[in-house]
Amino acid sequence: MVSRKICIVGDFAVGKTSLVRRFVRQQFSDKYLTTIGVKVDTKELVLPDLPPLKLAIWDIAGTDTPSDLFVRYARGAAGFLLVADATRAETLHCCGDLREAIFASVGRLPHVVLVNKSDLVDECELDASMARTTLYGAVDWLDTSALTGDNVERAFEILGKAVLSSGTPKPPAADP
């Protein structure tokens, strides 16, 4: 089995922890609990025609300003999910800043852009097509919903395939 560290990053309250919970445990809770520092979960991902992949998913606390600590958490990652909130267009700008901080410190990694909370149709200010024009160069751009599960599994599968095909093995970094 191949093991890889991936990170999930984005501004405060965009739904990163909810996306991880939906993917790992198939659960959703509408109670907001802010992540402090980083929370690490693991899950095995089985992809057709590829070796099983054990993902070490680092859910990094939301931030709109990349810090030294943020960058340290990203070290050793093989890829990342970049999350914006469909109901807050300004979170897309934050994604660009976070992506550039990761690129500057650990290199250009495969990443998938997620516009989460797509189930809140009446409140949506942005979608994946808007993210594509702003955050070009990603492996893919998806509208997701941690509440309904729409595109959550698919997002991790797409990133998993990209990580496995990106070449250099990167073992998961030690816990902080």
N, C-alpha and C positions, 0 to 999 in steps of 0.2 A: 504494500500500500504506500502511496506517495502522500506526504504531508506538506501542506503549504499554509503559511500565514497570510491572511487577507485582512484588510481594515475596512471598516464602514465609517465614513466621515461626513460631516455636514454641520450646518448651523444648529443652534439650540432648538429643540422641540420639532424637528422635521420628521421624526418617527424612526430613527435609526434602531433604537432598542426594540421597538415594536416589530420592525422588519426582521430582526434577528430572532426574536421570540416566535414569530410566525413561521420562519424557516426551520428553526431547530426543534420547536415543540408543537407546532401547528396550533398555537394559542394566540389570543389577542386580549389585551386589557386596555380599557380606556382611562385607567388611572395613570397619571403622569408622574413618573419618578425620574428625576434628573440623574444622569450618569455622572459620577465623580471619578475623574481619571480615566480608567479603562476597565471594561468588563470583557472577559474572554469566555467564549463558548466554543464547542467543537461539534462537528457533524461530518459523517461520512457521506460523500456524494458519489453515486454510481452513474457514470456517463457511458453511453454506447461506444464500443470500440476503443475505450480508454481504460487505463488502470484505475482502480478505486482511489478516490482522493479524499484524504482527511483534511478538512478545513479547520484551521485555528482562526476563529473569527474575532478580531479585536474591535469591539464597539467603543470607539474613542469619544469621550465627552464632547458635546456640541460646543463649537466655538465659531466666531466670525472673524477671529484674528489668530492666525497660526502662531503658536508659541514654540519655544525650544522643547518643552515637554511634548507638545503635539508631534513635533518632528521626531523626537526620540521614540514615541510609540509607533510611528510608521516604519522605523528601521526594520529591515528583515522581511518586509512584506513582499509578496510576489504579485500583488494586485490589490485593487480597492474598489469599493462601491462608493459613489459620490452622490449624496442624497439632498435634494431640494424639496421644499414643501409646495405643493400645487396651490395652496391657498395664500402663500406669501411670496410674491414674485421676487422680492429682494433677496431671498435665500439662494437664488441662482447665482448672483454676483459673488456671494460668499463661497460657493462651490468653486468658482474660478480661482479665488485666492488660495483656498486650501489645496487645490490640485497643483497650482504653481509651487507652493511650499513643499509638497511631496516630491515633485519633479526636481526641484533645486537640491533637495537633501538626499534623496535615495534613487533618483533617476526616473526616466519615463517608464512607468509601469502600466500594464493593462488595467483598464478601469471601465466600469459601466456606470452611466449616469441614470439615476432613478428620480423621477418626479413623483413623490409619494402623496398619499391622501387623495388620489384621483376619484375616490368614491364620493367626495364632497363636491359634486358637480356644480351646484349653485354658487359655491364659494371659490371655484378655481380661477386663478389668475394666470397660470402657465401650464404648459404640457410638455411632453417629450420632444415634440417637433420644435418648440421654442428653444429648449435646452440644446438640441442638435445644432442650431445656428449659433449659439453662444459658446458652447463647449464642444467644438469640433475635435476630432481625433480620438474619441472614446471608441471602445469596442462596440458599444450599443447604447441606445437611449430608450428607456422604458417608462411608461406611466404605471405606477404600482399602487396597491392598497394593502397595508398591513391588516386592515379590518376584514376585507373580503378575501385576501390572499392573491388577488390578481397580480400576475407576473412576478411574484416573489420568488418562487422556486426557479422560474425561468431566469431571473436575474443572476442567481447564484450559479446556475448551470452554465450560463454564457460566460461568466467570469471564470469559473472552474476550467472550462475548455480553453479559454485564452491563457490562463496561467500555465496549464499543462503544455501548451504549444509554444510558450514564450522562450523556452530554452533553459537557461541557467537555473538549476535547482536552488531554491532558497529555503532552508529549513526554518520552521517557526522559531522566532526569537524567544528567549526566556521571558517569563513573566516579569513585570516591572518591580 
